[in-house]
Amino acid sequence: MTSQTTVADAAPDLPEPGPRKGLRGHPWLTLLSVAIGVMMVALDGTIVAIANPAIQQDLGASLADVQWITNGYLLALAVSLITAGKLGDRFGHRQTFLIGIAGFALASGAIGLSASVPLVVGFRVLQGLFGALLMPAALGLLRATFPAEKLNMAIGIWGMVIGASTAGGPIVGGLLVEHVSWQSVFFINVPVGIAALLMGLVILRDHRAENAPRSFDIPGILLLSAAMFFLIWALIKAPAWGWGDGLTLGFLTAAVLTFAAFAFWETKVREPLIPLGMFRSVPLSAGTVLMVLMAFAFMGGIFFVTFYLQNVHGMSPVDSGLHLLPLTGMMIVSSPIAGALITKVGPRVPLVGGMVFTAAAMFGMSTLETDSGSGVMSLWFVLLGLGLAPVMVGATEVIVGNAPLELSGVAGGLQQAAMQVGGSLGTAVLGATMAARVDDQLPGNWAEAQLPPVTPEQMSKMSEAVEVGMPPLTKETPPQVAEIITGVTHETFVSGMGFSFTVAGGVAVLAVVVALFTNRGVNAGAGAGGAHI
């Protein structure tokens, strides 16, 4: 951070790559090929949530079964990302990416053909494992293919694809479930996967650093996988178990101890899974923390927006997805622009500005009321998209660009794992914040509305429905009483959502401070500076 002249700064003075013969290794075609595969995985992250109710009804699944359809995928993905990145560094990102594409598409098709919940869950786990192979390899391919002066633009487009696919999931999923079937949500990945595989076979070039790892740190892989499992499982189950429950504390303690054992082991092995020396880079460490905080605020906060749109405003899944288009559209427009800006001025200013916008959007959304109009919502969604774009691009460049080329896969896995941990942490913590707010306010709001008194046990059950904006009604509830209960539910939910967004805004402010420690990747020019393109 103290040096004024970095490798990235010198990269434009390197010899310009000569004319390319054929398609293989072409940077922009590589980006297109990678984007198709990444789109498939990113879309799947949100599209399945729309299909869960139909799966539950068709297969006779319990609520716990449906949760496993999501949690099995999330666990497999989060636990495997860094190890998958190491596989790419060892065997080549092209091979790893193609295997990930083929496996993800096959697992998707198998889910569509499944007639039982255990089979769906099992193939969802396989989806997560193959998705973990694919995502870090995509970043590794971009890092190795693009010269330093164009890498940020490529990452910007890559981030645009992820943002658009993630936000477009509810719309695509809603249309498919409503007009075709829940199986079509998974079958759609098969032709997309075939297209990505064929393009990859023709276009992608294998890049391997001269000093790429030659061995595997098996104990390190096992320790890191166990630590990530303990952490993510604790975050997934904490809302149900309670943060003070012995099981939650036990898994969190196991995660801390296993991470400590992993860190100790990494100092002893000849070729560690994650060389801890990477974290001597203050920008890389700051970029990783920033990615966690950004995902905490964004994914934790946006979790409530879908409930707000559907359960408070009564929108269908497709309509709620359409109302999020200002967010999606702004990310699509801003990501390439952010990439160009970061190339010109470095990542620090755009990252700080992005998190300031994100914090402002979070505080703005904390003021939403039960009857807020689309114009007000769109204003905050636009501001959020404007803030997220430079952070997605800049933090990725800071992490991947500050890692040595031979560890670009590990760095890509670290970036993705940071997003998964941050998103899981944000959903769990803000979910607990919502629950605490509802528990605190619902009894008073219920009594103030002069509704019939209920027992503490009944109030506790009603709170669970109110936490997602659903009025706790029965078929016997008189219409006039139902209207009052609905008003109390929505008022209490919006109060909890506002408080949760305030917490998310505070986390975003903390991220502004962390962003001050980021800097341009000192190894960003080590990729395609002329050797490969």
N, C-alpha and C positions, 0 to 999 in steps of 0.2 A: 504493500500500500504506500510505502514511502518512496519507492522508485518512481521517477517520472517517465522513464522510457521502458516500455514493456515489449514483450514479443509481439503482442497484438498491435502495438503502435508501429512496429517495424514491418509488419506483414505486408502492407501495400507496396513496399520497396522490393519485395521478392519478385523474381521473374514471373511475368504473366504466363499462365498456362497456354500451351500451344493449341492449335486446332484439334478438335476431338475426332477420332475416327470411330464411327459407329455410335450406337446408343449406350453401350455399357459404361457405367460410371458417369454419365452426364449429370451434373449437379441438379438441374431443375427437374429432369425426368426422375432422378432418384427421389427428390422431394415429393413428386406426384405419386410415385409408387409407395413410398413410406406413408404418405398422408392417407391413402385408401385403407391401408391396414390399421393405422391408428384410429381412423374414423370408425371402423368396425368395433373396436374395443371401447372407445369413448361412448359411442352410441349405446352400447350394451349396458353401460353403467347406469343409465337412467331409464332406458326403454323397458327394462324388465319390471320395474316397479309398477308400471301401468298394467302389465299382464298378470301380476300376482293374484288379484281378486278372481280373475277368470280361471287361473290354474287351481286356486283353492276350491272353486265350485266344481270344476270338471273332474278333478282327481280326488275330491273329498278330503282335502288337506286340512290339518289343524292350523291355528295361528302359528304355533311353534314350527311346523313344517314349512310354512311360507317364509318365516324368518330365516330358516336355514337355507332356503333357496338364495337369499341375498347374502347371508353371513358366510356361507360356504365359499362363495365366489370371492368375497372381500378378504377373508382369511387367507385363502390360497394365493391371491394376488399380492397382498401386503407382505406375507411371510417370504415369498419367493423372489421379489423384485431385485434385491441386491445380488443374490446368488445368480440369478438369471443374467444380470449384467456382467458378472464375472465369467460366465460361460461364453458370452459374446466376445469378451476380451481374449479368452483362451482359444476358442475355435473359429472366431470370425463372426462379425455382426451380420453378414449376409446370410450365412447358414442358419444362425440363430433366429433371425427375423423370418425366414422362409418356413422353418419348422414351426415357429409360433403361429404364423398365418394359417398353415395347413391344419395344425392341431386345433386352433380356435374354431375354424370353420367346421371341421368334422365333429367336434364336441357340440357345436350349436345345432347341427343337423340331428345328432343323436338325441338332444333334448327334445326337439320337435317330434321325434318318433317315440319318446318315452311315454309309458302308460301308468307309471307309478311315481310317487313322490321320491322314494329313495334313489331311483334312477335319475330323476331330474336333478336332485342335489348332487349326486356323484358326478354327473357330467358338468354341472356348474363349477365344481371344484376343479375339474380338468380345464374348463374354460379359463379359470383364474390362473392356473399354472402356465398355460400356453400364452395367455395375455401378458403374464410377467416376462416371458421370453421375448415377446414382441416389442414392448414399450421401450426398455433401455436400449435394445438393438437399434431401434429407429433413431434415437438421439446419437448413438455411436456412429451410425452411417452418415448422418448429417454432419457431425463433427469432422469425420474423416474425409468427406467429399467436398465441402464448401471451404473456400479460402476465408481467412479471418474477416475481411471487409464485407463479405456477403453472408456470413454465418448468422448474424442477428436477424437479417431479413428472413432467412430460411426458418429459424426458430420462431419468428413472428408468425409466419404462415402456418407452421406446425401447431403453434398455440391457438391460432384462429380455428383450425380444423377441430381441435379438441374442444374448444369452447362452444363452437357451433353445434358439434355433434352431441355434446352433453346436454345443452339447452334444447336441442331439437328432439331428444329422446322421447319426452312426453307427447309431443305432437305426433311423431311417427308411430309410436307405440299405441296411442289412442286410436289413430286411424286404422291400424292393422287389427287391433283387438275388436274394434267396433264393426269393421266391415269384412274381416276375413276370419281370423281365429287367433288364439294365444300362441299356437304353434308357429304361426307366420312370423312372429317376433324373432324367433330363433332361425327359422328357415331362410330369412332374408340375408343372414350372414354367409350362407353357402355360396351364392353367386358372387357376392362381394369378395369373399375370400378367394374364390377361383380367379377372379380378375386381378386381385392383388398378387396372388402367387405367380400367375403367368407374367405379369409385368415385372415382378421381382426377378424371375429367372432370366429375363431378357436384359433388364436394365441394371440391376444392382451389381456393384463390383465389390469383391472381397478386399477389405483393408485390415491389415494386421500390423501393429507396431513391431519394430525390430526387437524390442525388449519386452514383448508381451509375456504374461505369466505362462509357465510351463508345467505347473503342478497345481493341485487343488488342496485347499485348506479344509479338509473334511471336518475336523473338530470345530473349526470356526464357523463353517456353514451350519452345523447342527446347533451350536450355541446361539448364533444370531437368529436362526429360524425359530428356536424355542423362545427366545426373548421377545421376538416380534409377535409370536402367537400369544404369549401370556399378556402382552400389552394390549393388543387389538381385541382379544377376547374379553379382557377386563372392561375395556371401553364400550364394547358392544353390549355387555350384560349389566353394566353399572346402573342404567336407568331402571331395569327390572329388579335387580338385587338390592339396590341402594348403595350409595357411596361409602357408607359406614359399615356395610355388611362384611362379615368375615371372609366370604368368598371373594368379594371385590378386592379387599385389602390383601388377601392372600395372593391373588394373581398379580396384582401390582407389585407386591414385594418380590415375588418370583421373577417378574420382569426385570426389576432393578438388579437383583442378585445375578441373574443370568447375563444381563448386559455387562455387569462388572467382570464376571468370569470371562466373557468374550473379549473385553478390552485387555484383560491381563494376558490371555492366550495370544492375542494378536501381537503382543510385544515379544513373544518367544519364538514364533514360527518364522521360517525362512521366507516364504512367500505368503503373506497373510491375505485373507479375503478382502479386508479393508485396511490398507496401511494407515495406521493412525497418524502418520506424518502428514497425510492429506489435510488434516484439520489444523495444522500449524498455519495454514493459509487462512487469515482472518476473513477475507472476502468469501471464501468457500464456506466456512463455518457460518458466517452471517447469512449467506444465501440460503443455506439449508434451514436455519432457524426462521428466516423470512418466509420460506415456502410453507413451513408448518403453521406460522401465524396467519398467513394469507388464507390457507385452506381452512383453518379454524374459523376465521371470521366469515368467509364466503360460504363454504359448504354447511357450516353450522347454522348460519343465519338464513340462507336460502331454503333450508329444510322446512322452516315454518311458512314460507311464502306460498308453497303449494297448498298447505292446509288453509291458509288465509283466503286464497283465491277460490278454492273448491268448497270449503265448508262454511266460510263466512259469507262470501259473495255468491255462492251457489253455482260456480262455473263447472263445466265438464272438464275432464282432463285435457281435451284438445283445446278448449277455449283458454284454460289457464296457461297452457303452453304458448298459445298465441299472444297472451298478455305479457309473456316474458321475452317476446321478440325484440323490444327495445334494448334489453340486456344483450341478447345474442347478436343483434345487428351491430351494436356498438363494439363488441369484442371482435367481430369479423372485420369491421372497418379499421379499428384502432391497432390491432395486433401487427400487421405489416408496417404501419406507420411507426409504431413503437420500436420495431426492429431497426428501421432506418434511423430513427432518432438516437437509439442506443449506440449504433455504429458511429454516429457523428460525435456525440458528446459523452459517451460512456454510460454505464448503467445507473450510477448513483442518483443523479437528478431525476431521471424518469421513475426510478423505483420509489424515491421519497415522494414525488408528486403523485404517483399511482396510489400509494397507501394513504396519502392525505385525501384523495378523492374517495377511496374506499371507505375511510373512516367517516367522511361527510355523508356518504350514501347510507351507511349503517345508522348513524345518528338521525338522518332524515327519515329512514324507514321506521325508526322507533316512534315517530309522531303519527303514523298511520292510524286512522280510526275505522270503526266498523263500516262507515259509509263513505270512505275515501274514494274518490273517482279515479278513472283510468289515467287521466292526465297527471295527477299527483304521483301515482305509482310509477308511471312511465318516466317521470323526471328522475326519480331516485334510481330506477333501473338503468337509465342511460348513464348517469353519473357512476354507478357501480361498474358497468362495462368499460367505461373510460378509465377507471382506476385499475381494474383487474388486468387489462391487456398488457401494459408495460411491466407489471409485476410477474405475470406468467412468462413473458419473454425474457425480461432482465434477470430474474432469479435463476432461470434455467441456464442462461449464458454464464452467469457468475459461477454456478456450481460446476457445469461441464467444462467451461473455459479455463477454470483455475485448476483442474485436475490434469495430470499427465495424459498424453494420448493413449498410452497403454492401459489406462484405467478409465477410459471414457465410458465403457459399459457400466462399471461400478458406479461412476458418477451419475449416469443416467438412471440407474436403479435407485441411487440415493435420492435423487430429485423426485422420482415417482413415489418412493416410500415415504418421503417427507410429506407429500401431498396426502397420501392415504392416512398417515398418522394424524396429521392436522385435521383432516376432514372427520375422522372418527372421534377425535378428541373434541372438536367443536360441536358435533352432533350430540355427544354424550353430555358435555358440560352445559351447553345451552338447553338441552333437554331437561337436565336437572334443575336449571334455573327456571325454566317454564313451570315445571312441576311444583317447585317451591312457591312460586308466585301464585299459582292457581290454588294450592292448598291454603295459602295465607288469605286470599281474597274471596274465594268462592263462598265460604260459609257466611261472611258478612253481606255479600251481594245477594245471596239467596234469602237471608232474613230481611234485608232491606226491601226486597221485592214482595215481601209478605207471602212467600210461597209456603206450602205445608212443611212443618219441621220434619227432619229426617235424622236417622241414627248416624253416629260417626262412621260406622261400616258402610252405610249407604252413601254418605258424603264422599268417602274414599273411592268407592267405585265410580261415582259420578265424576270425580276429578279426573279420572283416567280418560273419560270421553271428552271432557272440556279441554284437556291439554292439547287435543288435535282439532278443537273447534266444533265438535259434534255435540248437539244438545242431547242430554240423557233422557230421552222420551220413550214411552211405551205406547202400545196401541190403545190403551185405556185412557191416556192423558187427554183431557178435554181441550178443544182447540184454543180457547182463550188462555188456559194455563200453559199450553204448549208454546204459545207466542211469547209469554213472559219468560219461560225457561230458556227459549232460544235467545232472547235479548240478553239475559243474564250470562248465558254461555258465551256469546260472542263478545260481550263487554269484558268478561274475565279473560278470555283467550287473547284478545287484542292487548290487554294490559300486560299479560305475561309475555307476549311476543315483543311488545315495545321494550320491556325490561331486558329481554334476551338480546335484542338488537343494540341496546345501550352497552351491554357487556361486550358484544362483538365489536362495537365501535372502539371501546377501550383497548381491546386486543389489537385492533388496526392501528391505533395511536402508538402502541408499543412497537409495532412493526415499522412505523416511520423512523423511530430511533435506531432500530436494527439496520434499516436500509442505509443509514449514514456510514456504516462500516463496509459496504460493498465496494467493489472496484472491478474494472475490466479484467477479463480472464488473462492471466499472464502466459498461459499455454494455448490460447485460442488460435494462434498462428501455426501450431504444430501439426495441423491436420492436412489440408490440401494445398499447402503453400506452393505447390508446383510439382510435387512428386507424383501425385495421383491424378491430376486433371490437367 
